[in-house]
Amino acid sequence: MKEHYQIAIDGLSGAGKSTLAKALARELHITYIDTGALYRSVGLYMYRHNIDPTDTQAVERALPDVRITLTHRDGEQIVLLNGEDVSAAIRENLISRYASDVSRQPAVRAALGEEFELPIGTPVTGKMVAALKRLGFARVYDTDFAADLTIMEEATELLERIKTGGTLPMITSCSPGWVSYAETWYPDLLGHISTCKSPHEMQGAVLKSVYAEEKGIDPKDIFVVSIMPCTAKKAEKERPQLRSDAGYPDVDAVLTVRELSRMIRRSGIVFNRLPDEEFDRDLMGDASGAGVIFGVTGGVMEAALRTANDWLTGQSNEAVEFQDVRGTKGLKEATYTIAGQEIKVAVASGIANANYVMSKIQDGTAPWTFVEIMCCPGGCVTGGGQPIQPASVLNVFDLKAMRAKALYDQDAAMPLRKSHENPTVKTVYADYLGEIGGHKAHEILHTHYVARKKFR
């Protein structure tokens, strides 16, 4: 009985699997089959027929019409898709042009491990990146970069309002649940909210402008997926204000932490055995600790204060931890004197505390210059898309504090802790966006708000 051997070579993207496999096939006089070509061919079919690759039912309906044949000519593999030679077409920037550019929020790294029975607050950033790569995402970028970008614009906006007598206090805009609530219940106070897009929306906008231009890709062919701790991000991505003039959205899809964990399990990936891998670094390679702490209540405020403190004093200050705005308390107030100027701030998380702050602004008794508001108590670390812990855990442990500690610990270990010191952010402004808070930056990184009707 004649024996047949199959040799499978696996490894990381770009590790040289195909080169090795071809050489081995020639040496052993066996047939070389590039199985990746099968997936690329299916992707090409979906691309040509305008089928959303994340729509499972649509893909399943289309598969019976996909016929792939692998043959060889002069020692080279030829790929036929429904009789057409697509050997070149499946290599022509298809992955980039039909890519899923994945971003994620810092709060995700503090909670994803819980879905795989790791201790609360265990950072699993490297394993998350590895899992996303194995799920098929072409590029995986760190949203902390966009958080740094947010601070550049937000701190500039705050200082400009102070300088020109603009609307104060200025309120942060990173929490989409809060923004939607304000549009519904405080439409007369929308001028107080920063016009900065939230970090993941900035990330999507940069991918479809800076990245697209740099790589020579049509923005409509970039599919951006954000991994978020927040269910409200799903509605945020549908906002018409967060679409380009050409009509495509900054972000195409949002997955929560729990949804990602289900995808990982269903794919047969053993998460805890994955190696730690790095984010892609070709565009958004650097991030600061200021971006990391965005996910906890007070984090956006502290990140902004680090930059404002340096900019107002004209020097790099060693003190970067603003302890008065830390902690999981629902309402925190503090006063800082920076360059001889008194700046009063407030941090609120949870709608009850947000209402208190807004009532003060509404009746003209608010003493603050800058206010951070997050819809979820404790911030994004307790977002609606995070892992759900049973009462036996919640009654014993302070979930907000444990997840927040994971972010603060990571911030403390970062070589960069201020957004404006991020070299990649500096490069993006120098090479593409121009002036911080300038016309092009506003066009790409800022948005506006609209009053919503109340439905009862």
Secondary structure, 3 states (H helix, E strand, C coil): CCCCCCCCCCCCCCCCHHHHHHHHHHHHCCCCCCHHHHHHHHHHHHHHCCCCCCCHHHHHHHHHHCCEEEEEECCEEEEEECCEECCCHHHCCHHHHCEEEEEECHHHHCCHHHHHCCCCCCCCHHHHHHHHHHCCCCEEEECHHHHHHHHHHHHHHHHHHHHHCCCCCEECCCCHHHHHHHHHHCHHHHHHECCECCHHHHHHHHHHHHHHHHHCCCHHHEEEEEEECCCHHHHHCCCHHHECCCCCECCCEEEEHHHHHHHHHHCCCCHHHCCCCCCCCCCCCCCCHHHHHHHCCCHHHHHHHHHHHHHHHCCCCCCCCCHHHCCCCCEEEEEEEECCEEEEEEEEECHHHHHHHHHHHHCCCCCCCEEEEECCCCCHHHCCCCCCCCHHHHCCCCHHHHHHHHHHHHHHHCCCCCHHHCHHHHHHHHHHHCCCCCHHHHHHHECCCCCCCCCC
